[in-house]
Amino acid sequence: MFALFDDAGKFLAGRVMSEADASLQVELDSGKRVKVKAANVLLKFEQPAPAMLLAEARKLADDIDLDLAWEFAPEGDFGFADLARDYFDAKAGVVQQVAALMRLFEAPHYFRRAGKGQFKKAPEETVKAALLGIERKRQQALQIEAWADELAQGRCPQPVQDQIYKILFKPDKNGPEYKAVVEASKRSQRAPLDLLQAAGAITSPYQFHWKRFLFENFPKGVGFPQLTAPEIKDELALSSVRAFSIDDSQTTEIDDALSVQGLGSGTVTFGVHIAAPGLAVAPDSAVDKVARERLSTVYMPGWKLTMLPDEVVQAYTLIEGRDCPAVSIYFTMDEATLEITTRETKLERVHIAANLRHDKLDGIVTDATLSGEAPADYAFAQELAFAWRLARHLKAQREVVRGKPETFNRPDYNFRLAGERMEPPNGTESVEITVRARGSSLDLIVAEAMILANSAWGGWLAELGLPGIYRSQASLAPGIKVRMGVKALPHAGMGVAQYTWATSPLRRYVDLVNQWQIIACARHGKTAALAAPFKPRDAQLFSIISAFESAYAAYNGFQNAIERFWTLRWLQQNGTTELTASVMKEGLVRADDLPLVFKALGCEPLARGSHVRVRITGLDEMTLDVHATLVERLDEAVAAEAESDEDELEAAATPIALAIDLNDSSSEADTSAAPQS
């Protein structure tokens, strides 16, 4: 005797070797013996042999018309043998019965399974809906097939074109457009990016990087809602100082300015003045919601996406010739020793006498002119000389705390795109890359002034019991990164007891948050905790920190990637085929005169610091890859640099990380003088 049984939805048959009340021992054609529960046995028979039965039943089942079977099926529960007798004839044999079982089992939209070989007709409405769904799937499969054919032939269907960034980076893996790309990639044996580029879906590498960034970070677009800058209602006294800012010529968000009073008197007051949107913009206001959504200005060569709309920025920016509302901190010190005796924060109006532009003063304002070794023929010469002396003093103090000096072995690079524009670059512009030494005189002045203010305000917040957003670093040991938090902890890398970001409220949201807290301190002193917008252990601060870190990392990642794109474009425009570079590790090298880290074949065995000449053998503006080989070694290895290469190594990695699966069906100091294009 043979038995047909259900094994987890699969029908098997074999010879019955023994039988008990609750189970059977069945030998399959393979010789394997299995124990089968009696409840799972659907049919016992004498002939034909199991293999022949299943084969013949399978063939016959495929010919059963489901619509006709549904019509024949009785109302209520019925067995597969009942349907076989109704569909075939009253004497339906074992083959017909098993064929009916197979067909019933595989058509749940027509027949509901009731267990133990029992079924029930689905309602007519259910059948119709299911058939419509099946037809839609069939049509979709045909559409996927057609789109895949087009892609493989080098043409991109418009629906795929419209979803290209979603397909590549945030795909709906059940979407037909995604499935068409996967299928076409398999057929053509090409990577999705290559396939889409060959099909004309990606015509501009620059636009690809730009639109991908917007897709991932600005899905609603980069436009601002209609906003009006709130007026500052405080009656602010006018300070007697004449302040000056130091920024790049293209900077429009002028957050900070400096002042120096009392030169020659023995006691000097050094002022740091910060634009004060926090005096007008309230938490949860319309302007605040926009700033909190963007969190930071995004910088890139030739363009930027500001955190706030220009009309709001212009209401609070420290533009020359105006008496501007400011949050000022004054440091009174001995002119000779530079020992700080008092600190005072004021909410006031400050006259901005000049917006100095470092790109016009580099080479004019130098260590020699500031020290008196050369004539100083420029505005605010005495004030800048004192600020420079103070900056060097502050830096030396910080280096004592750090335990080692700060070194700037690598230059900064300025990117300039040809022409003026009212819209983002298109990627074809001519690019100029110039070197600007890190730690220049003007940079040092601004950096140390901002570190001084940020550290002092951070300490003041902690003293008055207010939380703020701090940046801290436990030590300078390798792998110990800077962290953001709400506690005033030491920053080993800066060499200060605590460090906030509070000096760029027009460009960074955390600075605006900290400014609200500082304003509360300035207004209320020891009772500031009662009036400040953020109280101790306020969960909002942790939410802001998390969102800011995520956005800031994404923005910096894009800036690094797009600067790398322009560096590759510079190589092409200038026909540069060879570069000198220093070996980093594992074959990676850093170009001497360009912001470029890449792998060069042949450099793998060379020691860190080796100086080499490499030949550029290929550039890929889509993946931002540089292909190069070693030409010659120029000297012996030099001592390794003290600075961490971690950020550069990350920037050198290919930034194109596709979500598509073919197996499926910055420096800490807030230096406003740094180039911001």
C-alpha atoms as one frame of an Amber mdcrd trajectory, in Angstrom:
protein
   0.000   0.000   0.000   1.086   3.560  -0.727   0.227   6.814   1.050   0.124
  10.457  -0.059   0.820  12.934   2.716   1.331  16.658   3.323   4.832  17.560
   4.443   4.740  21.297   5.357   2.844  22.243   2.201   4.651  19.773  -0.047
   2.965  16.593  -1.255   5.003  13.395  -0.943   4.121   9.747  -1.524   5.710
   6.446  -0.592   5.254   2.846   0.459   3.634   2.239   3.848   6.011   0.048
   5.876   4.036   0.001   9.117   1.016   1.690  10.583  -0.090   2.562  14.113
  -3.054   4.520  15.440  -1.358   7.949  15.266   1.432   7.533  12.711   2.835
   5.617   9.773   6.303   4.596   8.674   6.630   5.493   4.979   9.506   4.674
   2.657  10.061   7.249  -0.106  11.385   6.430  -3.572  14.798   7.663  -2.417
  14.879   4.878   0.161  14.531   7.305   3.040  12.037   6.295   5.710   9.977
   8.954   7.436   7.489   8.974  10.270   4.217  10.571   9.175   1.398  11.634
  11.466  -1.841   9.909  10.551  -3.539  13.310  10.430  -1.233  14.358   7.569
  -2.077  11.399   5.362  -4.452  12.560   2.626  -4.819   9.428   0.521  -3.962
   5.731   0.549  -3.750   3.819  -2.725  -2.509   0.611  -4.323  -1.446   1.932
  -7.714   0.144   3.546  -9.633   3.607   3.815  -8.098   4.168   7.046  -6.114
   6.566   8.633  -8.612   4.260   7.934 -11.540   1.246   9.184  -9.565   2.843
  12.518  -8.750   4.121  13.027 -12.297   0.803  12.237 -13.971  -1.165  14.242
 -11.408   1.089  17.236 -11.902   0.563  17.177 -15.648  -3.191  16.781 -15.285
  -3.420  19.521 -12.599  -1.956  22.105 -14.957  -4.868  21.522 -17.333  -7.597
  22.100 -14.752  -9.522  25.298 -15.535  -9.802  27.148 -12.221 -12.841  29.173
 -13.249 -14.633  25.995 -14.238 -13.468  24.195 -11.095 -14.767  27.066  -8.988
 -18.148  26.810 -10.729 -18.297  23.035 -10.134 -17.210  23.226  -6.510 -19.980
  22.792  -3.946 -20.884  25.406  -1.382 -19.503  24.814   2.082 -16.503  22.664
   2.931 -15.553  19.915   0.489 -12.700  17.495  -0.094 -10.382  17.324  -3.086
 -11.875  13.953  -4.043 -15.313  15.589  -4.155 -14.077  18.186  -6.616 -12.357
  15.527  -8.728 -15.625  13.632  -9.059 -17.507  16.840  -9.947 -14.878  18.102
 -12.387 -13.757  14.877 -14.121 -16.413  12.232 -13.543 -18.051  10.287 -10.745
 -15.434   7.544 -11.014 -12.435   9.866 -10.767  -9.402   7.774  -9.905  -6.371
   8.389  -7.751  -4.538  10.433 -10.428  -7.526  12.741 -10.940  -8.005  13.142
  -7.185  -4.375  14.076  -6.601  -4.465  16.452  -9.588  -7.481  18.171  -8.026
  -5.638  18.368  -4.698  -2.616  20.016  -6.298  -4.717  22.515  -8.225  -6.842
  23.432  -5.215  -3.815  23.859  -3.011  -2.035  26.227  -5.385  -5.071  28.474
  -5.996  -5.828  30.105  -2.613  -7.504  33.044  -4.366 -10.176  30.598  -5.629
 -10.299  28.113  -2.761  -9.578  28.604   0.906  -7.782  25.797   2.696  -9.741
  24.289   5.569  -7.111  21.680   6.529  -6.770  17.912   6.068  -7.530  18.063
   2.357 -10.663  20.189   2.894 -11.372  23.410   0.979 -14.028  26.081   0.611
 -14.926  28.301  -2.325 -13.794  31.903  -1.975 -16.544  34.537  -2.419 -16.973
  35.782  -5.965 -15.833  39.301  -5.025 -12.623  37.884  -3.546 -11.941  35.882
  -6.683 -12.470  38.905  -8.909 -10.188  41.074  -6.775  -7.523  38.377  -6.733
  -7.685  37.957 -10.481  -7.318  41.691 -10.940  -4.242  41.594  -8.703  -2.790
  38.697 -10.656  -3.370  40.528 -13.902  -1.719  43.654 -12.508   1.305  41.593
 -11.498   1.417  40.043 -14.944   1.275  43.450 -16.596   3.906  44.758 -14.199
   6.164  41.822 -15.014   5.768  42.615 -18.715   6.560  46.268 -17.994   9.659
  45.337 -16.001  10.748  43.126 -18.866  10.270  45.926 -21.404  12.130  48.483
 -19.270  14.972  46.038 -18.651  15.249  45.482 -22.423  15.442  49.246 -23.022
  18.102  49.721 -20.366  20.178  46.859 -21.690  19.952  48.405 -25.166  21.244
  51.780 -23.905  17.969  53.690 -23.464  16.533  54.829 -20.155  12.724  54.728
 -19.778  11.314  57.952 -18.346   9.811  56.318 -15.214  13.265  54.947 -14.354
  14.856  58.328 -15.120  12.404  60.043 -12.768  13.391  57.756  -9.875  17.094
  57.306 -10.524  18.321  58.604  -7.134  15.647  56.710  -5.241  16.538  53.525
  -7.134  20.244  53.884  -6.389  20.198  55.137  -2.810  16.792  54.620  -1.135
  15.034  52.052  -3.279  11.606  50.535  -2.966  12.729  47.007  -3.725   9.202
  46.047  -4.736   9.000  48.893  -7.226   9.020  47.961 -10.921  11.612  50.635
 -11.728  14.058  49.130  -9.225  13.399  45.601 -10.452  13.960  46.694 -14.058
  17.401  48.095 -13.193  18.319  44.934 -11.270  17.199  42.736 -14.157  18.986
  44.842 -16.771  22.172  44.831 -14.696  22.086  41.045 -14.482  21.479  40.653
 -18.185  24.127  43.087 -19.304  26.616  42.100 -16.577  27.136  45.782 -15.770
  27.084  47.646 -12.487  23.900  49.695 -12.018  25.783  53.004 -12.117  27.545
  52.074 -15.371  24.309  50.760 -16.828  22.368  53.945 -16.084  25.184  56.154
 -17.300  25.377  54.216 -20.585  21.602  54.491 -20.932  21.769  58.289 -20.717
  20.148  58.556 -17.303  23.267  60.290 -15.902  24.758  62.878 -18.224  26.711
  65.036 -15.770  28.870  63.648 -12.946  28.630  66.962 -11.110  24.840  67.025
 -11.328  24.796  63.429 -10.155  26.705  64.301  -6.960  24.696  67.489  -6.401
  21.261  65.963  -6.977  22.121  62.927  -4.920  23.010  65.218  -2.007  19.758
  67.141  -2.395  17.764  63.910  -2.649  19.244  62.575   0.577  19.314  65.793
   2.610  16.810  68.204   1.073  13.993  66.023  -0.293  11.553  68.960  -0.091
  13.873  71.277  -2.005  16.264  74.010  -0.932  13.846  76.939  -1.068  12.775
  78.760   2.065   9.213  79.554   3.095   8.252  83.205   3.180   9.864  84.538
   6.344  10.230  87.935   7.943  13.134  88.598  10.250  11.738  89.398  13.716
  12.749  92.761  15.114  14.926  93.018  18.188  12.736  94.759  20.770  15.382
  95.205  23.465  16.551  98.745  24.150  20.247  98.159  23.570  22.888 100.676
  24.570  25.405 101.687  21.904  28.935 100.577  22.717  31.778 103.034  22.282
  33.966 100.518  20.426  34.786 100.511  16.709  34.695  96.856  15.791  36.061
  95.088  12.732  35.393  91.642  11.297  37.785  89.378   9.394  36.194  87.137
   6.763  36.522  85.947   3.208  35.190  88.302   0.519  32.380  85.904  -0.330
  31.148  85.586   3.264  27.689  87.082   3.744  26.907  85.593   7.170  29.263
  87.751   9.232  28.866  86.338  12.725  31.756  87.866  14.616  33.810  91.017
  15.019  36.637  92.161  17.298  37.533  95.355  19.113  40.509  96.640  21.095
  40.331  99.529  23.572  42.903 101.184  25.814  46.077 100.615  23.837  48.991
 102.419  25.483  47.178 102.827  28.815  48.524  99.693  30.442  45.060  98.100
  30.608  43.444  96.828  27.422  39.898  95.613  26.854  39.605  93.034  24.102
  36.080  92.542  22.777  34.513  89.678  20.849  31.170  90.687  19.320  28.750
  88.085  17.964  25.712  88.726  15.773  22.584  88.398  17.918  19.704  86.672
  16.121  18.933  85.084  19.497  17.632  88.463  20.716  14.809  88.314  18.161
  14.351  84.729  17.020  12.454  82.775  19.667  12.528  79.000  20.102   9.739
  77.300  18.124   9.165  80.421  16.023   8.910  80.193  12.228  12.542  81.222
  11.760  13.721  78.810  14.443  11.897  75.900  12.794  13.683  76.603   9.507
  17.062  76.854  11.236  16.443  73.676  13.227  15.495  71.788  10.082  18.679
  72.817   8.227  20.990  72.952  11.273  23.940  74.450   9.386  25.032  76.278
   6.280  26.320  73.938   3.575  29.511  75.096   1.846  30.900  74.031  -1.515
  33.035  75.647  -4.234  31.066  78.350  -6.006  27.881  77.973  -3.975  26.380
  77.511  -0.551  23.052  76.649   1.023  22.578  78.958   3.975  20.935  77.879
   7.197  18.698  80.949   7.062  17.261  82.910   4.129  19.295  85.899   3.041
  16.692  88.443   4.145  16.912  87.054   7.681  20.717  86.900   7.604  20.971
  90.496   6.438  18.848  91.670   9.361  21.431  90.433  11.882  24.775  90.132
  10.062  27.573  92.403  11.270  27.876  94.504   8.143  30.201  97.494   8.144
  28.788 100.966   8.616  25.925  99.794  10.852  25.285  99.773  14.571  24.523
  96.071  14.916  22.919  94.249  17.842  25.497  91.936  19.362  26.222  89.611
  22.228  29.624  90.902  23.323  32.176  89.532  25.741  34.916  91.850  26.972
  38.221  90.658  28.429  40.110  93.232  30.450  43.823  92.457  30.725  47.200
  93.814  31.583  48.661  95.241  28.400  52.166  93.990  29.161  51.532  90.520
  30.620  48.209  89.870  28.860  46.839  88.440  32.099  43.030  88.569  31.996
  41.568  90.223  35.081  37.842  90.467  34.283  35.272  89.096  31.842  31.947
  90.736  31.102  29.135  89.831  28.720  26.861  92.578  27.371  23.813  92.760
  25.128  24.372  95.920  23.115  24.656  97.622  19.776  28.144  97.720  18.290
  29.367  99.947  15.480  31.008  97.802  12.810  33.655 100.078  11.381  34.992
  97.649   8.758  34.586  94.208   7.270  38.195  93.217   6.618  38.658  90.532
   3.967  41.550  88.189   4.551  41.886  87.191   0.894  42.690  90.847   0.167
  44.998  91.213   3.183  46.958  87.953   3.070  50.482  88.954   2.141  49.858
  92.448   3.483  49.056  91.643   7.085  52.007  89.408   8.005  53.975  88.417
  11.061  56.544  91.025  10.100  54.055  93.917   9.917  52.257  92.790  13.065
  55.492  92.526  15.050  56.758  95.917  13.853  59.598  94.515  11.801  57.980
  95.924   8.646  55.740  98.946   8.009  52.022  98.303   8.622  50.082 100.351
   6.088  46.540  99.099   6.584  43.455  99.840   8.696  43.393  98.802  12.351
  47.117  98.120  12.288  47.598  98.713  16.031  44.523  96.717  16.991  45.544
  93.824  14.760  49.057  93.880  16.176  47.718  93.604  19.723  45.207  90.913
  18.729  48.021  88.947  17.091  50.214  89.223  20.195  47.294  88.118  22.347
  46.516  85.227  19.983  50.079  83.929  20.179  49.951  84.194  23.969  46.626
  82.327  24.182  47.854  79.640  21.807  50.992  79.131  23.898  48.866  78.771
  27.038  46.672  76.180  25.388  49.684  74.246  24.165  50.919  73.947  27.743
  47.594  72.331  28.678  47.665  70.147  25.552  51.114  68.923  26.461  52.433
  69.510  22.965  52.353  72.301  20.388  49.748  72.595  17.682  51.298  72.052
  14.275  49.932  72.933  10.856  51.949  70.797   8.459  49.345  70.848   5.724
  47.994  73.834   3.858  44.387  74.854   3.341  43.094  75.145  -0.197  40.832
  77.751  -1.725  38.564  76.775  -4.616  37.405  79.485  -6.993  35.093  78.872
  -9.948  35.213  81.206 -12.906  32.354  83.664 -13.345  29.552  85.027 -11.217
  26.430  82.929 -10.769  22.932  83.174  -9.405  22.415  79.420  -9.369  24.510
  76.355  -8.501  27.448  75.443 -10.773  26.829  72.970 -13.569  30.199  71.246
 -13.241  31.793  72.551 -16.429  33.223  75.753 -14.945  36.933  76.415 -14.907
  38.304  75.933 -11.393  41.280  77.558  -9.677  42.830  75.928  -6.611  45.187
  78.029  -4.529  47.208  77.161  -1.457  46.747  79.039   1.773  49.000  78.156
   4.682  47.195  77.101   7.816  47.809  79.187  10.872  48.311  82.467   8.999
  48.369  85.659  11.041  44.750  86.642  10.417  43.506  83.087  10.901  45.344
  82.874  14.203  43.795  86.118  15.436  40.244  85.012  14.679  40.697  81.418
  15.811  42.144  82.331  19.203  39.528  85.032  19.780  36.725  82.557  19.091
  38.310  79.867  21.268  38.639  82.399  24.079  34.992  83.474  23.800  33.597
  79.966  23.392  35.565  78.643  26.335  34.639  81.600  28.570  30.939  81.401
  27.735  30.952  77.653  28.276  32.411  78.128  31.742  29.893  80.879  32.535
  26.939  78.681  31.593  28.234  75.920  33.853  28.874  78.376  36.702  25.271
  79.597  36.573  23.849  76.087  36.333  22.595  76.283  32.748  23.058  73.478
  30.251  24.690  74.213  26.926  25.936  72.262  23.956  29.623  71.504  24.452
  32.379  69.832  22.487  34.805  67.782  24.533  37.703  65.407  24.058  38.939
  63.224  26.890  42.539  62.991  25.676  44.822  63.260  22.671  45.311  59.506
  22.558  44.700  57.930  19.132  41.076  57.049  18.533  39.676  59.455  21.148
  37.279  61.597  19.163  35.599  64.900  19.898  32.111  64.430  21.307  29.147
  66.723  21.729  27.233  66.807  24.995  25.535  69.042  27.541  28.246  68.993
  30.213  31.199  71.345  30.525  34.033  68.846  30.097  37.670  69.472  29.077
  38.666  69.551  25.430  42.133  68.023  25.273  42.651  68.866  21.621  41.938
  72.538  22.244  43.662  72.651  25.605  40.737  74.352  27.351  38.627  73.473
  30.384  35.414  73.543  28.332  34.410  74.518  24.836  31.108  75.492  23.254
  30.146  76.601  19.791  28.468  79.960  20.289  30.176  82.318  17.854  28.417
  81.427  14.572  24.668  81.689  15.295  23.872  82.645  11.684  25.582  79.533
  10.316  25.178  76.769  12.918  22.077  75.910  14.880  23.917  74.763  18.020
  25.491  78.224  18.225  22.024  79.804  18.159  20.879  77.444  20.929  23.892
  78.344  23.050  23.307  82.033  22.352  19.803  81.796  23.829  21.323  80.364
  26.987  24.020  83.063  27.107  21.409  85.799  26.625  19.480  84.399  29.590
  22.663  84.612  31.669  23.290  88.188  30.565  19.727  89.230  31.380  19.134
  87.367  34.638  22.510  86.467  36.113  22.216  83.928  38.936  18.516  83.360
  38.287  19.091  82.623  34.603  18.127  78.964  35.016  14.544  80.046  35.662
  14.292  82.046  32.429  16.509  80.112  30.016  14.722  78.261  27.204  16.566
  75.009  27.995  16.616  73.680  31.538  19.028  71.110  33.009  18.437  67.605
  31.592  16.240  69.025  28.840  15.628  66.211  26.342  15.421  68.719  23.492
  19.135  69.404  23.759  19.978  65.750  23.201  17.638  65.673  20.215  19.301
  68.776  18.774  22.773  67.301  19.285  21.815  64.064  17.545  20.218  65.825
  14.580  23.071  68.322  14.273  25.815  65.697  14.318  24.036  63.703  11.623
  23.447  66.727   9.384  26.906  68.200   9.962  28.568  64.910   9.030  26.475
  64.676   5.863  27.231  68.283   4.887  30.957  67.886   5.511  30.970  64.617
   3.613  29.372  66.304   0.628  31.776  69.248   0.802  34.741  66.858   0.816
  33.314  64.874  -2.086  32.489  67.903  -4.240  35.899  69.465  -3.562  37.414
  66.172  -4.672  35.330  66.407  -7.854  36.709  69.891  -8.581  40.236  68.668
  -7.868  39.810  65.946 -10.497  38.381  68.555 -12.861  41.442  70.758 -12.178
  43.736  67.868 -13.137  41.858  67.457 -16.417  41.729  71.163 -17.195  45.447
  71.551 -16.637  46.470  68.327 -18.349  48.310  67.223 -15.227  49.530  63.643
 -15.518  52.143  63.467 -12.749  52.131  64.563  -9.115  54.562  64.509  -6.233
  53.137  63.062  -3.054  53.891  61.599   0.356  53.067  58.018   1.276  50.481
  57.577   4.032  49.795  53.849   4.414  48.711  50.787   2.445  49.524  52.439
  -0.874  47.624  55.647  -0.151  49.450  58.869  -0.939  48.720  62.548  -0.314
  49.472  65.006  -3.114  51.914  67.756  -2.172  50.069  70.661  -3.780  46.456
  69.507  -4.049  43.785  68.421  -1.545  43.908  64.863  -2.837  44.488  61.486
  -1.219  44.441  58.430  -3.468  45.939  54.983  -3.947  48.989  54.592  -6.177
  50.052  51.155  -7.326  53.611  50.355  -6.342  53.545  52.430  -3.159  52.243
  49.632  -0.922  55.665  48.527   0.396  56.995  52.057   0.938  57.348  53.445
   4.445  55.082  56.188   5.713  56.433  59.616   4.812  58.289  58.474   1.696
  58.285  61.148  -1.006  57.300  59.886  -4.441  56.350  60.889  -7.951  53.239
  59.188  -9.322  51.593  59.100 -12.742  47.842  59.621 -13.072  46.515  56.817
 -15.283  42.802  57.475 -14.953  40.134  59.639 -13.325  36.495  58.772 -12.666
  34.327  61.777 -11.865  31.374  59.540 -11.014  33.058  57.441  -8.341  35.695
  60.137  -7.664  38.401  57.513  -8.028  41.977  58.366  -9.014  44.041  55.633
 -10.648  47.798  56.111 -10.376  51.088  54.242 -10.399  54.469  54.910  -8.835
  57.028  56.523 -11.149  59.920  56.992  -8.746  60.818  57.469  -5.122  62.252
  60.927  -4.527  63.823  60.519  -1.082  63.968  58.374   2.004  61.062  58.203
   4.394  60.658  61.175   6.706  59.168  61.246  10.190  55.443  60.657  10.322
  53.261  63.706  10.902  51.611  64.163  14.250  48.212  65.000  12.791  45.624
  62.284  12.344  44.968  61.079   8.832  41.593  59.607   9.721  39.440  62.293
   8.091  41.543  62.292   4.948  41.413  58.520   4.688  37.627  58.652   4.960
  37.472  61.369   2.319  39.644  59.276   0.024  37.156  56.414   0.161  34.760
  56.110  -2.749  31.646  58.092  -1.727  29.261  56.229  -4.026  27.590  53.664
  -1.754  24.659  52.226  -3.661  21.633  50.797  -1.884  20.775  48.701  -4.921
  21.285  44.963  -4.446  21.639  42.778  -7.512  20.929  39.672  -5.469  17.397
  40.882  -4.831  14.576  39.961  -6.995  36.623  69.915  10.456  38.856  72.029
  12.750  37.380  72.759  16.177  38.089  76.468  16.267  35.389  78.660  14.777
  37.627  80.563  12.370  35.438  82.961  10.484  38.481  84.056   8.535  38.758
  80.606   6.993  37.732  80.489   3.332  34.004  79.907   2.928  33.048  79.975
  -0.712
